[in-house]
Amino acid sequence: ALAVPDKSVDSVCPYCGVGCQLTYHVKDNRIEYVEGRDGPANSGRLCVKGRYGFDYAHHPQRLTRPLIRRADAPKRADMAMNPEDVLSVFREASWEEALALAAGKLKTIRDQHGGRALAGFGSAKGSNEEAYLFQKLVRTGFASNNVDHCTRLCHASSVAALLEGIGSGAVSNPVRDIEQADVAIIIGANPTVNHPVAATWMKNAAAAGTRLIVLDPRRSELAAIAHRHLQFKPDTDVALLNAMMHVIVEEGLVDEGFIADRTSGFEALKANVAAYSPEKMAPICGIDADTIRYVARLYASAKSAMILWGMGVSQHVHGTDNARCLIALALMTGQIGRPGTGLHPLRGQNNVQGASDAGLIPMMYPDYQRVDNPEAKARFESLWGMALDDRPGLTVVEVMKAIKAGEVKGMYIMGENPAMSDPDANHARESLAALEHLVVQDIFLTETAYLADVVLPASAFAEKTGTFTNTDRLVQLGRQAIDPPGDARQDLWIIQQMANGLGLDWRYGDVAEVFDEMRRSMPSIGGITWERLQREDAVTYPCMQEGDPGAPVVFTDSFPTATGRARFVPADIIPAAERPDADYPLVLITGRQLEHWHTGSMTRRAGVLDALEPDPVALVHPLDLADLGVAPGGVITIASRRGEVSLYARADDSSPPGAVFVPFCYYEAAANRLTNDALDPFGKIPEFKYCAVRITPG
Ligand code: SF4
């Protein structure tokens, strides 16, 4: 039976970008249960992760003391981790000793080799204030811009295309605008698994008459209720989308007034799509020409039509091109700037939007002000009182390569787990193991922390207060409900100690003081006060002046570009970096399961979620399983040119034969040992959604 709580604390869910509001019910510093709250994104609803995924905070493997690597414990990338046996690799230390070593060695590397020999990864699981302070620490304490986080692995290509095309990397309309759309294209996304509460609004909209057009090589649950599901061949997004635009131009379905008044570059786009007739593209993308024509007409002719997309679009070497096509579709038809229209890249992690806004990216200060823009640099030098480097820093995958090249020698990683989340994870682990000095701040001994020199025990979501920005640009207040265990500390405190150990002099009194400094450097949230957040719990940006209501729908009369106009950028077909061949004949697609989150460090330690999905699985088409002679539930080994994993085969016909889907949350069968680290040249995002593999029984 549940204990009667002695307090109830309103907060938000720690997992996905939907940003459901919830209430923690607490007894004796333990969360007893969670209830959904009437927030703008969820209206009381929660999915299984939000409702049952809280007890990881009380897991016996929580880190409760700072750890220092034992002198006789080698860093071996291939060494199996045993979180039950932490003390064979590390010894416990006081905060004073751990911080002196953690910051002191980073400072020595900086002084000997310069700031670009250091890099920092922050986290989209942390608050806006943590993200802001972390990037400020790297830029001022390390003296470089080598700071990044997992946005590089999810929507960096979408953001690159959006900034280039319409001047803003965030969504134009909230998810729930789909209820006002006549037509909605959902492409490369599986919302019932990855954005479950948002998916309920999509289902409601479909039931009320919104025609859903699902474009996806996999048959998702939403595809089953869609007006049309176009199951195009993996890796052929540009062929399909250019063919749709070809139809819209050819049949005169463009919005000429919108194009003339609010855009530039249409003639080049028009000339480019002329070569992409549906008849020519049909054999490439696997969708017949009549169907391509039908959905193109439907989208262009709708009174209001919206596009939502996920990582099936972004995680390709042509991810930026994919997003450019989606932007062009909306612009040429004038389907943006009104309720029920627009562009919505569905954000993955709970605060990936906010962490990016706060400057946790190597080429931009907070609010996407470029580090190589002299005016922006001067503004931040004045605010932070230090000279800054104007060279854009290295991205996530580039950092791993720079370690191998001997250019990056020390790292500070807060709440990220690149040993599991980076592509070609064997290579990433070798890089992490090769660092002269690695400091990891986390709540568990993750696969990354296992390779650290110093591990700093941090706070779980419910153990701190901060703001988090959801996929709809909604800045929401998460409140502390419980205290961290043992000697674990709140992340804001740890970042400040590290900053001071690097020679800075930071004296932030509390989280509100950090938020106030953010407001002064970020015009988009300049009007949001801490008091208002405490009162209202959630405010949408842009909110430039105090009292502004916030703007859920943007670009109503202009775009935030230098000219006020949006820009068409043509795209041509670029194949995946690694195609199937005789040795590796199948295509690997990686992604998430409903029950598990990211690299599994939290959800695999949440009792209910782990019980629902306890073992590593691969979803394999029944015909492929039959060819292999493997029964459903049997063990298979999947190998790529970079590594191999063994896991259970689950028969699943939602992907076409020849494509296998593997969730990336299982450390014992880490999917990213297989993936390719080829990058999109613009967003620098790796190609998680396509590489060549082979499967053998056993
Ligand atoms: Fe949490 Fe996302 Fe589920 Fe909402 S939909 S409860 S934010 S995981």
Residues whose N, C-alpha, C, O or C-beta is under 5 A from the ligand:
A	BS01	SF4	C13 Y15 C16 V18 G19 C20 L46 C47 K49 G50 H195 P196 V197
